[in-house]
Amino acid sequence: MTGDLPLGLASLQREAAKGRGLPPVENWHPAHCGDIDIRIAADGTWFHLGTPIGRIELVRLFSTILRKDDDGFHLVTPGEKLRIKVDDAPFVAVLMQAEGEGAGQRLIFTTNVGDETAAGPLHPIRVETDPVTQAPAPYLHVRGGLEAKIARSVFYQLADLAVPGDGARSDVLGVWSGGAFFPLGRSA
């Protein structure tokens, strides 16, 4: 991420509002052409040949042709399939908006590449816990097996919305979105 974070987030919001469609990468099945020296760091920064890609438009373009297959992450076009490296998740959820409350609540996330995703049964939130540090690592399913790691500041927003689960889950804190309950952790 750059030092122009507020300007960058405003730009992402404008781009997300345009409602761009995504290419049908799930329908493209070209032969694997090899690996390309592109890496997505854990903080969402895209690198080419070890240098950060500074043009958000280019990163956005690449993100639209990204696909996760059984053998890893690939940039896919109708004629080529190139494997790239992803350190953690390919996206970072950098913004969240909450609408409604209780079981009727909707949580809408915006990623670092401008995708908007409402959490729900088809786009679950999951939290992994580091076995050594016990630190939570929250993720949101964005599309086609691709996830966004939820940024720490956004996870704090989720924690503020957390409520106890019901029935057998009463010892778990979580959030509602799209009619589904997503556990965030055990209550104290």
Helices and strands as residue ranges (DSSP letters): H 5-17, G 25-27, E 32-40, E 46-48, E 51-52, H 56-64, E 66-69, E 72-76, E 81-86, E 91-99, G 102-104, E 106-111, E 116-118, E 125-129, E 136-143, E 146-150, H 152-161, E 163-164, G 167-169, E 172-177, E 180-186
